[in-house]
């Protein structure tokens, strides 16, 4: 039991670089629609975050809490 516990302390070293939604849909049209929709949401989120950082950088009143 002591050997088993010692080998479990090393942890998981798996690094996932991608994931796949299996069974979400088999239709290429719906997959393309989901890709475009999620890409637009991602770009809108990134643009909003960049604008927040930009405005916080140029406006001195936003430098303090």
TITI-757491 format. One record per residue: residue number from 1; x, y, z of N, C-alpha, C in turn; residue in one letter. Coordinates in Angstrom, 1 decimal. Atoms other than C-alpha are relative to their C-alpha. Layout:
! residues N
<seq=NUM; n_east=X; n_north=Y; n_up=Z; ca_east=X; ca_north=Y; ca_up=Z; c_east=X; c_north=Y; c_up=Z; type=A>
...
***
This chain:
! residues 65
<seq=1; n_east=0.8; n_north=-1.2; n_up=0.0; ca_east=0.0; ca_north=0.0; ca_up=0.0; c_east=0.9; c_north=1.2; c_up=0.0; type=X>
<seq=2; n_east=-0.9; n_north=-1.1; n_up=0.0; ca_east=2.9; ca_north=2.3; ca_up=0.7; c_east=0.6; c_north=0.3; c_up=-1.4; type=X>
<seq=3; n_east=-0.6; n_north=-0.2; n_up=1.4; ca_east=4.4; ca_north=1.8; ca_up=-2.8; c_east=-1.1; c_north=0.6; c_up=-0.9; type=X>
<seq=4; n_east=1.1; n_north=-0.5; n_up=0.8; ca_east=1.0; ca_north=2.5; ca_up=-4.4; c_east=-0.2; c_north=1.5; c_up=0.3; type=X>
<seq=5; n_east=0.2; n_north=-1.4; n_up=-0.4; ca_east=0.6; ca_north=5.8; ca_up=-2.4; c_east=1.2; c_north=0.8; c_up=-0.5; type=X>
<seq=6; n_east=-1.1; n_north=-0.7; n_up=0.4; ca_east=4.1; ca_north=6.8; ca_up=-3.3; c_east=0.0; c_north=0.3; c_up=-1.5; type=X>
<seq=7; n_east=0.1; n_north=-0.2; n_up=1.5; ca_east=3.5; ca_north=6.4; ca_up=-7.1; c_east=-1.1; c_north=0.9; c_up=-0.4; type=X>
<seq=8; n_east=1.1; n_north=-0.9; n_up=0.3; ca_east=0.3; ca_north=8.4; ca_up=-6.9; c_east=0.4; c_north=1.4; c_up=0.2; type=X>
<seq=9; n_east=-0.4; n_north=-1.4; n_up=-0.3; ca_east=2.1; ca_north=11.5; ca_up=-5.6; c_east=0.6; c_north=0.7; c_up=-1.2; type=X>
<seq=10; n_east=-0.6; n_north=-0.7; n_up=1.2; ca_east=3.7; ca_north=12.2; ca_up=-9.0; c_east=-1.0; c_north=0.9; c_up=-0.7; type=X>
<seq=11; n_east=1.0; n_north=-0.9; n_up=0.7; ca_east=0.5; ca_north=13.6; ca_up=-10.4; c_east=-0.2; c_north=-0.3; c_up=-1.5; type=X>
<seq=12; n_east=0.3; n_north=0.2; n_up=1.4; ca_east=-0.8; ca_north=13.8; ca_up=-13.9; c_east=0.7; c_north=1.0; c_up=-0.8; type=X>
<seq=13; n_east=-0.8; n_north=-0.9; n_up=0.8; ca_east=1.5; ca_north=15.3; ca_up=-16.5; c_east=-0.6; c_north=0.2; c_up=-1.4; type=X>
<seq=14; n_east=0.7; n_north=-0.1; n_up=1.3; ca_east=-1.0; ca_north=15.3; ca_up=-19.4; c_east=-0.2; c_north=1.5; c_up=-0.3; type=X>
<seq=15; n_east=0.3; n_north=-1.3; n_up=0.4; ca_east=-1.1; ca_north=18.5; ca_up=-21.4; c_east=-0.8; c_north=-0.1; c_up=-1.3; type=X>
<seq=16; n_east=0.9; n_north=0.1; n_up=1.1; ca_east=-4.1; ca_north=18.8; ca_up=-23.7; c_east=0.1; c_north=1.3; c_up=-0.8; type=X>
<seq=17; n_east=-0.2; n_north=-1.2; n_up=0.9; ca_east=-3.6; ca_north=21.1; ca_up=-26.7; c_east=-1.3; c_north=0.2; c_up=-0.8; type=X>
<seq=18; n_east=1.3; n_north=-0.2; n_up=0.7; ca_east=-7.1; ca_north=20.6; ca_up=-28.2; c_east=-1.0; c_north=-1.0; c_up=0.5; type=X>
<seq=19; n_east=1.0; n_north=0.9; n_up=-0.4; ca_east=-10.4; ca_north=19.0; ca_up=-27.6; c_east=-1.0; c_north=-0.1; c_up=-1.1; type=X>
<seq=20; n_east=1.0; n_north=0.2; n_up=1.0; ca_east=-13.2; ca_north=17.7; ca_up=-29.8; c_east=-1.3; c_north=-0.3; c_up=0.6; type=X>
<seq=21; n_east=1.3; n_north=0.3; n_up=-0.4; ca_east=-16.9; ca_north=17.8; ca_up=-29.3; c_east=-0.5; c_north=-1.2; c_up=-0.8; type=X>
<seq=22; n_east=0.5; n_north=1.2; n_up=0.7; ca_east=-18.1; ca_north=14.3; ca_up=-30.1; c_east=-1.5; c_north=0.0; c_up=0.2; type=X>
<seq=23; n_east=1.5; n_north=0.2; n_up=-0.1; ca_east=-21.8; ca_north=13.8; ca_up=-30.9; c_east=-0.7; c_north=1.4; c_up=0.1; type=X>
<seq=24; n_east=0.8; n_north=-1.3; n_up=0.0; ca_east=-22.6; ca_north=17.6; ca_up=-30.9; c_east=-0.9; c_north=0.1; c_up=-1.2; type=X>
<seq=25; n_east=0.8; n_north=0.1; n_up=1.3; ca_east=-23.7; ca_north=17.4; ca_up=-34.5; c_east=0.8; c_north=-0.7; c_up=-1.1; type=X>
<seq=26; n_east=-0.6; n_north=0.6; n_up=1.1; ca_east=-23.0; ca_north=15.5; ca_up=-37.6; c_east=-0.2; c_north=0.8; c_up=-1.3; type=X>
<seq=27; n_east=0.2; n_north=-0.8; n_up=1.2; ca_east=-24.1; ca_north=18.2; ca_up=-40.0; c_east=1.1; c_north=1.0; c_up=-0.1; type=X>
<seq=28; n_east=-1.1; n_north=-0.9; n_up=0.3; ca_east=-21.3; ca_north=20.2; ca_up=-41.6; c_east=-0.4; c_north=1.4; c_up=0.1; type=X>
<seq=29; n_east=0.5; n_north=-1.3; n_up=0.0; ca_east=-23.5; ca_north=23.2; ca_up=-42.0; c_east=-0.2; c_north=0.6; c_up=1.4; type=X>
<seq=30; n_east=0.1; n_north=-0.4; n_up=-1.4; ca_east=-24.3; ca_north=23.3; ca_up=-38.3; c_east=1.3; c_north=0.2; c_up=0.7; type=X>
<seq=31; n_east=-1.3; n_north=-0.2; n_up=-0.5; ca_east=-20.7; ca_north=22.8; ca_up=-37.4; c_east=0.7; c_north=1.3; c_up=-0.4; type=X>
<seq=32; n_east=-0.5; n_north=-1.3; n_up=0.5; ca_east=-19.7; ca_north=25.7; ca_up=-39.6; c_east=-0.7; c_north=1.2; c_up=0.7; type=X>
<seq=33; n_east=0.7; n_north=-1.0; n_up=-0.7; ca_east=-22.4; ca_north=27.8; ca_up=-38.0; c_east=0.5; c_north=0.2; c_up=1.4; type=X>
<seq=34; n_east=-0.5; n_north=0.0; n_up=-1.4; ca_east=-21.2; ca_north=26.9; ca_up=-34.5; c_east=1.4; c_north=0.6; c_up=0.0; type=X>
<seq=35; n_east=-1.4; n_north=-0.5; n_up=0.1; ca_east=-17.6; ca_north=27.7; ca_up=-35.5; c_east=0.0; c_north=1.5; c_up=-0.2; type=X>
<seq=36; n_east=0.1; n_north=-1.4; n_up=0.3; ca_east=-18.5; ca_north=31.1; ca_up=-36.9; c_east=-0.6; c_north=0.7; c_up=1.3; type=X>
<seq=37; n_east=0.7; n_north=-0.6; n_up=-1.1; ca_east=-20.8; ca_north=31.9; ca_up=-33.9; c_east=1.0; c_north=0.1; c_up=1.2; type=X>
<seq=38; n_east=-1.0; n_north=0.0; n_up=-1.1; ca_east=-18.1; ca_north=30.9; ca_up=-31.3; c_east=1.2; c_north=0.9; c_up=-0.3; type=X>
<seq=39; n_east=-1.1; n_north=-0.9; n_up=0.4; ca_east=-15.4; ca_north=32.8; ca_up=-33.3; c_east=-0.4; c_north=1.4; c_up=0.2; type=X>
<seq=40; n_east=0.5; n_north=-1.4; n_up=-0.2; ca_east=-17.5; ca_north=36.0; ca_up=-33.3; c_east=-0.1; c_north=0.3; c_up=1.5; type=X>
<seq=41; n_east=0.0; n_north=-0.3; n_up=-1.4; ca_east=-18.1; ca_north=35.7; ca_up=-29.6; c_east=1.4; c_north=0.1; c_up=0.6; type=X>
<seq=42; n_east=-1.4; n_north=-0.1; n_up=-0.5; ca_east=-14.4; ca_north=35.1; ca_up=-28.9; c_east=0.6; c_north=1.3; c_up=-0.4; type=X>
<seq=43; n_east=-0.6; n_north=-1.3; n_up=0.4; ca_east=-13.4; ca_north=38.1; ca_up=-31.0; c_east=-0.6; c_north=1.2; c_up=0.7; type=X>
<seq=44; n_east=0.7; n_north=-1.1; n_up=-0.7; ca_east=-16.0; ca_north=40.3; ca_up=-29.4; c_east=0.6; c_north=0.1; c_up=1.5; type=X>
<seq=45; n_east=-0.5; n_north=0.0; n_up=-1.4; ca_east=-14.7; ca_north=39.3; ca_up=-25.9; c_east=1.4; c_north=0.5; c_up=0.0; type=X>
<seq=46; n_east=-1.4; n_north=-0.4; n_up=0.1; ca_east=-11.1; ca_north=39.8; ca_up=-26.9; c_east=0.1; c_north=1.5; c_up=-0.3; type=X>
<seq=47; n_east=0.0; n_north=-1.4; n_up=0.3; ca_east=-11.9; ca_north=43.2; ca_up=-28.4; c_east=-0.4; c_north=0.9; c_up=1.2; type=X>
<seq=48; n_east=0.5; n_north=-0.7; n_up=-1.2; ca_east=-13.8; ca_north=44.3; ca_up=-25.3; c_east=1.1; c_north=0.0; c_up=1.1; type=X>
<seq=49; n_east=-1.1; n_north=0.0; n_up=-1.0; ca_east=-10.9; ca_north=43.2; ca_up=-23.0; c_east=1.1; c_north=0.9; c_up=-0.4; type=X>
<seq=50; n_east=-1.1; n_north=-0.8; n_up=0.5; ca_east=-8.3; ca_north=45.0; ca_up=-25.2; c_east=-0.4; c_north=1.5; c_up=0.2; type=X>
<seq=51; n_east=0.5; n_north=-1.4; n_up=-0.2; ca_east=-10.5; ca_north=48.2; ca_up=-25.1; c_east=0.0; c_north=0.4; c_up=1.5; type=X>
<seq=52; n_east=-0.1; n_north=-0.3; n_up=-1.4; ca_east=-10.7; ca_north=48.0; ca_up=-21.3; c_east=1.4; c_north=0.3; c_up=0.4; type=X>
<seq=53; n_east=-1.4; n_north=-0.2; n_up=-0.3; ca_east=-7.0; ca_north=47.7; ca_up=-21.0; c_east=0.5; c_north=1.3; c_up=-0.6; type=X>
<seq=54; n_east=-0.4; n_north=-1.2; n_up=0.7; ca_east=-6.5; ca_north=50.5; ca_up=-23.5; c_east=-0.5; c_north=1.3; c_up=0.7; type=X>
<seq=55; n_east=0.5; n_north=-1.2; n_up=-0.7; ca_east=-8.8; ca_north=53.0; ca_up=-21.8; c_east=0.5; c_north=0.1; c_up=1.4; type=X>
<seq=56; n_east=-0.6; n_north=-0.1; n_up=-1.4; ca_east=-7.4; ca_north=52.1; ca_up=-18.3; c_east=1.4; c_north=0.5; c_up=-0.1; type=X>
<seq=57; n_east=-1.4; n_north=-0.5; n_up=0.2; ca_east=-3.9; ca_north=52.9; ca_up=-19.7; c_east=0.0; c_north=1.5; c_up=-0.3; type=X>
<seq=58; n_east=-0.1; n_north=-1.4; n_up=0.4; ca_east=-4.7; ca_north=56.2; ca_up=-21.3; c_east=-0.7; c_north=1.0; c_up=0.9; type=X>
<seq=59; n_east=0.8; n_north=-0.9; n_up=-0.9; ca_east=-7.1; ca_north=57.6; ca_up=-18.6; c_east=0.6; c_north=0.0; c_up=1.4; type=X>
<seq=60; n_east=-0.7; n_north=0.0; n_up=-1.4; ca_east=-5.2; ca_north=58.7; ca_up=-15.4; c_east=-1.0; c_north=-0.3; c_up=1.1; type=X>
<seq=61; n_east=1.0; n_north=0.3; n_up=-1.0; ca_east=-8.4; ca_north=58.5; ca_up=-13.4; c_east=-0.3; c_north=-1.5; c_up=0.2; type=X>
<seq=62; n_east=0.2; n_north=1.4; n_up=-0.2; ca_east=-8.6; ca_north=54.8; ca_up=-14.0; c_east=1.2; c_north=-0.7; c_up=0.5; type=X>
<seq=63; n_east=-1.3; n_north=0.7; n_up=-0.5; ca_east=-5.1; ca_north=54.1; ca_up=-12.7; c_east=-0.2; c_north=-0.4; c_up=1.5; type=X>
<seq=64; n_east=0.2; n_north=0.3; n_up=-1.4; ca_east=-6.4; ca_north=54.0; ca_up=-9.1; c_east=-1.4; c_north=-0.6; c_up=0.2; type=X>
<seq=65; n_east=1.3; n_north=0.7; n_up=-0.3; ca_east=-9.2; ca_north=51.9; ca_up=-7.6; c_east=-1.0; c_north=1.0; c_up=0.6; type=X>
***
